[in-house]
Amino acid sequence: MSEHAEPRKRLDLEPDTVERDLIKLVLTVVELLRQLMERQALRRVDEGDLSEEQEERIGLTLMLLDDRMTELRDRYGLRPEDLNLDLGPLGPLLPRE
C-alpha cells in the first residue's frame, strides 16, 4: 500500500443497527404495498365494484395492518416518516399523507 493511499473505510455492522435497518427496509416495502392496496380499495369502492361485505372485510384488514405496522414501528423506535425513503431527484418513495 502506498503512503498516500487513503485508509480503507470500515463498514460499521453493529447487530442492533443491522437489524433496525433491515426492519426499516421491510416496513418501508410493506407500507408502500399497504398504501397501494388502500388506494386500489378506495377506487373499487368509489366505482361500486365491491359488495358491502367485501368493503367491510377490506376495511378491517387495512385497519389491522395499520395497527400492526404501528406496533412494529414503535418496537424499533421508528416514526412513519422514517419509512419514506428519499429517492433524490425523484422525490420521496411514499406520498406524504
C-alpha positions in Angstrom: 0.0 0.0 0.0 1.3 3.4 -0.9 1.9 6.1 1.7 -0.6 8.4 0.1 -3.4 5.9 -0.3 -6.4 6.6 1.8 -7.1 4.1 4.6 -9.9 1.7 3.8 -13.1 2.7 5.4 -14.6 0.1 7.6 -18.2 -0.8 7.3 -19.9 -0.4 10.7 -22.1 -3.5 11.1 -23.4 -3.4 14.6 -26.0 -6.2 15.1 -28.6 -3.7 16.5 -28.1 -1.3 13.7 -28.3 -4.0 11.0 -31.5 -5.4 12.5 -33.1 -2.0 12.8 -32.1 -1.1 9.2 -33.4 -4.3 7.9 -36.7 -3.9 9.7 -36.9 -0.3 8.4 -36.5 -1.6 4.8 -39.0 -4.3 5.2 -41.5 -2.0 6.8 -41.0 0.6 4.1 -41.9 -2.0 1.4 -44.9 -3.2 3.5 -46.1 0.4 3.9 -45.7 1.1 0.2 -47.8 -2.0 -0.6 -50.4 -1.1 2.1 -50.8 2.4 0.6 -51.2 0.9 -2.9 -53.8 -1.6 -1.6 -55.7 1.1 0.2 -55.8 3.3 -2.9 -57.0 0.4 -5.0 -59.7 -0.5 -2.5 -60.9 3.1 -2.4 -61.0 3.2 -6.2 -63.1 0.0 -6.2 -65.4 1.3 -3.5 -65.9 4.5 -5.5 -66.7 2.5 -8.6 -69.1 0.3 -6.8 -67.2 -2.9 -7.6 -67.4 -4.4 -4.1 -70.2 -5.8 -2.1 -70.8 -4.4 1.4 -69.3 -7.5 3.0 -66.2 -7.1 0.8 -65.9 -3.4 1.7 -66.1 -4.3 5.4 -63.5 -7.1 5.1 -61.1 -4.9 3.2 -61.5 -2.0 5.7 -60.9 -4.3 8.6 -57.9 -5.9 7.0 -56.4 -2.5 6.2 -57.0 -1.2 9.8 -55.4 -4.3 11.3 -52.4 -4.0 9.0 -52.1 -0.3 10.0 -52.2 -1.2 13.7 -49.6 -3.9 13.3 -47.3 -1.5 11.4 -47.7 1.0 14.2 -46.7 -1.7 16.8 -43.6 -2.7 14.7 -42.5 0.9 14.2 -42.9 1.5 17.9 -40.9 -1.6 18.8 -38.0 -0.5 16.7 -38.2 3.2 17.5 -39.3 4.2 14.0 -41.6 7.1 13.0 -43.8 6.9 10.0 -41.6 9.5 8.2 -38.6 7.2 8.8 -40.1 4.7 6.3 -40.2 7.3 3.5 -37.0 6.9 1.5 -35.6 9.9 -0.3 -35.1 9.0 -3.9 -33.1 12.1 -4.7 -34.4 13.9 -7.8 -37.4 11.6 -7.9 -38.6 12.8 -4.5 -39.9 10.6 -1.6 -40.9 7.0 -2.2 -44.2 7.3 -0.3 -46.7 10.1 -0.9 -46.9 12.4 2.1 -50.3 11.9 3.7 
